């Protein structure tokens, strides 16, 4: 016999469990059972976080070359959930964005049906591409497209459907998809204007079904008149930045406090949910001569400076009006002068309309009125114009 052997009985797991019966001062002695470690859900990363102060996290898809240029303008302003899609790699090569996808070989040749067919073959790839480009922290997706081309016009409506599918999947705050639609200049020819007529008709059906909102029209013929004599180089950049800049100003303003009167995020969302909206801006040169001076500028702005023609503003039911002035200006301009300017919108829009107001001090020593009018009814005059130019009568 080995005298060094320990004859003490070792406790069994059962002994551990019932050891409290033998006078231990704990209720139970827990055996060494391996337990799985609880996996904590990882925090979702905000992919491509914006580098600008905004109220809403918008994502933008540029469809076709024209739409991609519009998306580029939003990137310049600090938005980062941006991508571009085209049927021709050559057109994508000049787009200064990181997220680009080519779904064809050689383009659509101004034929939207070609692009639509190519899109149908790559739909799932496009959806994955949008997830990778935007992440899941998105409030609303916007499709930017030129109405007269092949790639943009042909992929626009399918992209709206895909964007809506993604928004449902990520449980976005709205299932409405925004569209920024560029309309061609008269000089771009019959085929382009005929495409634009067809595209606007199709998108309007989605507006009526409350799938698309807002629909933002960028009328390049109107831009041509607002900025006469622009050389070829800066024309498209000016046109795209005019719409992107105004859209961003309202999103930026809605995120800021005001020492005077705030235009908040709910105000902006209400306008974005009204269907067709148009933007405008006007600098007020004479704000000291009397209460009518500012209101006259507003009237002229609504008549001449909105970024889309062929639209009846009197059919609108909602407006955002933001006045930004230098602090010295706001310390001197009478409140009644600003009130009269705001009242212009209540008189111009249709009965029962809502006008959301904002007054902010800015870093420039002037006074400017920025406007967004929503809930506008079908742009019949613009459609008739495109139909005529496209020789579709």
HELIX and SHEET records of a PDB file:
HELIX    1   1 UNK A   13  UNK A   17  1                                   5    
HELIX    2   2 UNK A   19  UNK A   22  5                                   4    
HELIX    3   3 UNK A   64  UNK A   76  1                                  13    
HELIX    4   4 UNK A   89  UNK A   93  1                                   5    
HELIX    5   5 UNK A  112  UNK A  121  1                                  10    
HELIX    6   6 UNK A  123  UNK A  134  1                                  12    
HELIX    7   7 UNK A  151  UNK A  169  1                                  19    
HELIX    8   8 UNK A  186  UNK A  188  5                                   3    
HELIX    9   9 UNK A  190  UNK A  208  1                                  19    
HELIX   10  10 UNK A  220  UNK A  226  1                                   7    
HELIX   11  11 UNK A  232  UNK A  253  1                                  22    
HELIX   12  12 UNK A  265  UNK A  272  1                                   8    
HELIX   13  13 UNK A  291  UNK A  304  1                                  14    
HELIX   14  14 UNK A  313  UNK A  315  5                                   3    
HELIX   15  15 UNK A  327  UNK A  330  1                                   4    
HELIX   16  16 UNK A  335  UNK A  348  1                                  14    
HELIX   17  17 UNK A  380  UNK A  389  1                                  10    
SHEET    1   A10 UNK A 100  UNK A 102  0                                        
SHEET    2   A10 UNK A  82  UNK A  86  1                                        
SHEET    3   A10 UNK A  58  UNK A  63  1                                        
SHEET    4   A10 UNK A 140  UNK A 146  1                                        
SHEET    5   A10 UNK A 177  UNK A 183  1                                        
SHEET    6   A10 UNK A 212  UNK A 219  1                                        
SHEET    7   A10 UNK A 276  UNK A 283  1                                        
SHEET    8   A10 UNK A 367  UNK A 376 -1                                        
SHEET    9   A10 UNK A 318  UNK A 326 -1                                        
SHEET   10   A10 UNK A 354  UNK A 362  1                                        
END                                                                             
